[in-house]
Amino acid sequence: MNTEYDIIMLAIARWDGPYSSTAYSLAKEFSRNNRVFYIDNPFTYKDFYRGRSQPHIQLRKEALLRGKNIYRNIEGLPQNFTAVTPRLTLPINWLPEGPLYRSLLNRNDRVVTEVVSRIIRDFEVKRYVFINNWNPFFGRKLPHSLKPDLYVYQNVDDMSQAPYVAKHGPRLEREMIERADFVTATSQELVRLMANAQTPVHYLPNAADIGLFRKAAEQSFPRPPELRGLEGKKIIGYTGAISIRIDYELLKKLALVHQDKILLMVGPKGEHYEEVGLDDMPNVIFTGRKDISELPAYLHYMDCTIIPFRCTKLTKSIYPLKINEYLAAGKPVVSTCFSDDINDFAGIAQIAVRPEEFVSMVGKAIDEDHEEARRHRMAVAQTNTWEARVAAFWDLVHAHLGDRKQDKSGKPGLRKLSDGEGR
C-alpha cells in the first residue's frame, strides 16, 4: 500500500460496462487507500449517434458534448473513486495506417491529455501513477508538464486476436510498451509474447472480489426469476460474456447429455451462439446481462460451474476472472484446457482435454461434491484477491522507483522484483 500517490487510470472497459473487468476491479481496490481517477474509454461521435437514447450515453451527455459534469462518484464505492468522462472523439479505426490516421490519432489523444490536465488542476494532484489498461489508442504522449511518476501499461489480452482492435492495436501496443516504465500482464502467455520487449514485464494475474462471491456460499438468496419452477433440478452454470471465446458445440453436447439438468448462461449474449440451436433447447436458459452484484444469487443455486472456452490463440492468453469467482463461491469448476493459467488450477478444478471428458466431468463434479471440497475451494480463492494484487503492484512501483533513484544517485535502490513475484 502507498498513500503517497494518486492513480489516474485509462482503461478499455468503462466503469458501467456489461461485465467484470481487470481495470475496474483493480481501480476499486486502489480507491480504498488512494484517490483514483478512472477515465472512461472515450466514446466516438459514431458511438454517440448510435446509442444516443441509451442510458449510459444519456448519463454522460453533458460531459460528452460540452465537457461539463465530467466527474462522477459511484454509489457503493469509496469517495476516493472518481469516474471521469472525456469529450467525444473521432471514429478512425476504419482508416489504414498512414499520415491521416496518425494525425487523427494524435487529435483524439489530445482529448485524453486535456482531461488528465483538468484532473491534475481540479484535484491538485501532485504525484501520481498513470495506468493504461489495454488501451494503446489513448494516453500515448502525455506532455512533460503532465509527466507521472510512473507510466504503467497493463496487458490483459492478446490484441492481435481481438476483433476490431486487431487492425491497429498490436502496432500501437508495441509502441506503448516501449514508452512505459514497466508492463504488467495477466497471463503467462502474455508475458511470453512480450519476451523481447525492452521494457520490464511482470506477471500480475487476475483475481476476484472474494467477499462478494463468498456470499453465494454463506448467505441465502431468493431463487432468481429464471429458476422459479425448476426446484429439484441440478443447475450447470456459466457467468460472463457469451462470446466467440465459448465453444458452443460443446455447450450443445453438454445440454444433450445432461437433459435432466439446467444449463444456465448468465451474461450478455454476443454473436454465433444461436447457430447451434441453443435457444431451442428446453433445458438451456439465457438470463442476459446481470450486474456483478447479482451474480452471487445465481451462483448460490448452481451445482457445477463451467468455463467452456475454445482452445485458440486468443484464449491461450487468458487468465479468466471467473475461475476465482467460482472458487470463492465454493462451487465445483469444470473447464477446458485453453491456457497455461487455467491448467495451474488442475488440483482444484476439473480440466478437460476432450469434449467427452468435459461432459462426463460435469456429472461427476455434481455427484461427488461435498462440504470439505467446498471449503478447500474457498480457501484457495482467498489467496487470489484484488487486495493481494494491489499489494503486489505497489511492490513493483517501489522497486522501479527505487531503481530510478539508484540510477540518479549511484546508491542502492529498493530490491527489484523478478517477473514471477507477486503471483
N, C-alpha and C positions, 0 to 999 in steps of 0.2 A: 504494500500500500504506500502511496505517496500523495499527500495532500498539497504538495507544493505546486503542482501543475494542473492547469485546466486541460480538458480534452476537447478538441474540435474534430469531429468525425464526419466524413463524407462516405456514404455507402450506396450501393446499387439498390438495396432494399429500403423502402420507406418505413417509417415507424408504424404506420397503419396498413402495411401490406397484408396479403392474404394468408401468409404462413410464417412460421418461425424463421428467424434469420440469425446467423452468427453475429452480425454487426449490431443489431438491436439488442440481442441478449447481452453482449459484452457492454454496450453503452449503458444499459440499465444497471448492470453490476458496478461499472465505474462510478455511476452517479450516487452510489451510497456514500462515497467519500470525496468525490471530485465534482467540480462543475463540468457538465457535459453539454456540448452544443452539437446536436445531431442534425446535420444538414440533409434535407430531402434530396434524393436523386432528382435533378431538375426535370420538370415537365417541359415538353416542347409545345409550340403553338399547335401542332397536329394533335397532340395528346389532349390539349385543352378543348379544341373544337370537337373532337370525337366524344369526349367524356364530360362536356360542359354541364350536363344535367345530373351527373353522378355526385353522390355525397362527398367523396374525397376531393373532388375538384371544387365544389361549392364551398367547402370548408376553407379552402386556400385562395379563393377568388381574388380577394383584395391584395394578397401578397403577390400572386402570380401576375396580375395585370398592372398594379400600381406600386408594388413594393411596400405596401402598408400592412401592419399587423403580421409581420413575418415571424414573430416569436410565439410559441405556444407551450404551456405546461400541460403535461398529460396526466389525466386523472389516474390515481393509483401509483404514480411514480414520485420519487423524491423531487423536491423543488429544485434540486441541483440539475435536473434534466430539462433541457430546453430544446424543443423541436424547432427547426429553422427552415423556412421555405424561401428559396431563391426565386427570382423572376423567371419568366418563360425563356426558353432557348429555341434555337432553330433546329428543325429536323434535318440532319445531314447524313444519316447513315447510308442513304441510297447513293451518295456520291462516291466516285472512285478516289483512291489515294491520288493526291496531286496538289498543286498550289491552291486551287479553290477550296478543296476540303480542308487543308491546313489553315487557311485564312479564316474560314468559318469556325473551325475547331477552336482557334485562339479567341475568336469573338465569343463563343459560348463559354469558354473557360473564364473569361473576364466576369461573367455573371457570378461565378462561384468566388472568384477573387474579391469582388466587390462585397459579397455577403460576409466573407471572412473578415475583411477590413471593418465592416459595420459591427460584427460581433465584438471584435477587439476594442473598438471605440465605445460601444454602448455598455459593455460589461467590464470595461477597464481591465482587460486581460493583459497580464504581464508576462507570464511564462506558460507555454502550452506545448502539448504534443499533438501534431496533426496526424490523424489516422485516415488513410484512404482504403476503404474496404471494397476491393474488387471493382473499382470504378475509374479506370485509367483515362476516361474521356474528359474528366474534370479534375481540377486541383493540380494541374500539371506543372504550372510555373508560378508559384507564389513569389511575388516580388520581395526584394531584400527587406523592405520595411515591414513585411508581414512574416518574416522568417521564424518558423517554430524552433523550439529547442531540439526537437527530433521530428523527422518525417518518416512515418512507418506505412508500408504498403502491406495489406493483408490479402493473401491469395486463398480463395475458398473453393475454386472450381477450375477445371481445365477450360480456359476461354476459347481455345481452338475448337472445342466440341460443343459449345453452347450456341444454339440458334440465335440469329440476329446479331449478337455481338461478335461472332466469329469473323465477320468481314474486316473490321478494323481493329478489334480488341486485342488480339495476340501481339500485333506490331506495337500498338500503343502501350500495352502492358510491359513489354520488354524495355521500352524507353522509361517507363515509370519506375521499374525495378532498379534501373541503373541510377536514377535520381534519388531513390530512397536511402535513408541511413541504415535501415535494416528491413527485412521482409519476414512475415510470419506466414506459415502455410498450414492448412487444417488437415492435410493428409500426407502420408509418407510418399505417395506417388507425386504429389505436387512438389515436395522437396526434391525428389529425383529429377523432375522436369526442369527445375531451376538450378541444377547442379553446376552449370557453367557460368552462372551469374557472378559478377564481381562483388555484388552486394551480399552481406551475410544473410543467410536464410535459416530460420528457426522453425522447428515443428511445434505448433500450438494447436492441438486438436479441439474439436467441438466438445461441448459439454451439455448440461441440461439444467433447467430450473428445478432442482431436486425437490425443494419444498412444495412447489406447485404440484408436481406429478406424484409425490408420495401420498397426496390426498386421495388418489384413486384406490390406494390400499388401506388407508387409515380412516377414511370417512365413508358415510353412506350418502348416496345420491338418489334423487328420484329417477326413475327409468326415463331415458331420453324418448321423445315422441316417436322417433323412428323404430324404437324397440318395444313399444307397447303392444301387447297382444302376443308377444313372442316369448313369454315366460316359459322356461323349461328348455329352450333352445340354446345350444352352445354357440358362442359368438367368436368367429375368427376376425380379427380387426386390423386395420391399417389406418394410420393418421398421417396426413401430409399432402403435398401436391400430387395429383393424379396426372402424371406427365409422361413424356417419352422415355423416362428412366424405367418405367414399370414394364414388366413382361406380362402383357395382357393375356397371352395364350396360357401362361402358367396360372393366372387367376381363373381362367375358364376351366382348366383342368382341375384346379382345387375345388371350385364350386360344384363341378360334376361329380367328383369322387365323394365329397362331403355334402351330399344333398340334404342330409338330416341336420345340418348346421347352417348358420347365417354368416355370409361373408359381408362384413360391414366396412365400407370405404368412406372414411371421414376426411374430407378436404375438397378444395376446388378442383373441378374437372378440367382437364386440358383437351388435347386432340387424340384421335385414333382409338380411344378406348371402346367406342361403340362399334368398331369394325368387327370385333369378335363376338358381338351379341350379348355382352354382359348385362346390358339394360333389360334384356328379355328373360333373364334367368330369375326364377321366382325366389331364390334364396340369396340374391345379391342386392344389397341396399347401398345407394349413394346418398350421403347426407348433404353434400355441398359444403361450402366453406363454413368453418366454425372458428370463433376466436380461440386463442390458445387457452384462455381461462375456462373454456367449456370442455376442453379435452379430458380432464380427469373424470368427468361424469360418464363419458363414453368408454374410457379405459376401464373404469370400475366394473363394467359389465362384460368385458372381453375375457375370454378363456384362453386365447392364444393371440399374440401379436405377430405380424409378419413384415418383412422387408423384401418384397418380390421384385428386386431390381434386375434388369437385364445385365449381362456381363459384356460391357462395351468399353471403348476407350474413355468415354465420358464418365461412366460410373466407376472406373478404375481409380479415379482421383477423388472419390467421395468418402468422407467420414460422416455418416448420417447423424444429424441431430437426434433423430428419433430413437436410436439404439439406447441411449442413456435415459430418455424419457420413458420408454417401455420398461427398462430395468428398474427405474425409480418407482414405477407403479407396481413392481413385483410380478410382472407378467412374464410367462414363457415367451421366448422370441425364436422365430424360425426365419432364417434369411438365406438368400442365395449368396454364393461366394464371389461377390463382384469386386472386392478390393482387399488389399492387404490389411487395411484398417479394420474392416469387418471381420476378417479372419482372426485378428487378435482377440476377438470375443468368443472364440471357439469353445473355451472352457465354461462359458456361462450361457451362451446361446447355441441353438442348433444351426449349423451351417451346411447347406445342401449344395452338392455339386451338380446333380441331375434333377430334372423336374419331378420324376417319380419319387426321388428321395425327399424333396421338399414337401410333397403332398403327404407322404407317409409320416414324416417328422411332425407335421401339424397335428395329426391324430394322436400320435404318441405323446406329444407335449401336453395335450389336453388330458389324456387318460392318466398320465403319470405325475401330474403336478401335485405339490404338497407344500405345507407351510414352511418347512425348513428351507426348501428351494426358493420360496418367495423372499424370505428374509435374507438369504445369500445374495439374490439379485439386487435387492435394495441396498445392501452393504457395498456391493461393487459400484453401483451408480453413485453412491455418496463420495467416492474418490474422484468423480468426474463432474465437479461443479463449476459454474461460471466464476465463483469466488476464487477457486484454485487457479483457473485460467488467468484471471486478472492479476493475481499474485505473481504468477509466472511472467506475465507481460511486464510488470514493474521490475522484476529481476533483470529482464532483458534491457529495459530502459536504463537502469542503474549501471549495468555493465557497459553499455555503449557510451553513456555519458562519462563514465569513468575512463574508458579508453580515450575519449576525446580530450579529457583533462590531462591524461598522461602524455598524449601527443604534444600538447602545448607546453607542459611544464617539465617533461622528462622524468617526472616522478611516477612510481607505480600507481595505476588506477585500480578500480574495482575489478574483481575477477570476471572474466568473460565467460558466458555460458556456452557449452557445446550445443550443437544442433539438436541433440536428443533431450536436453534437460528441459524441465517444465512440462514433460509429457504427462 
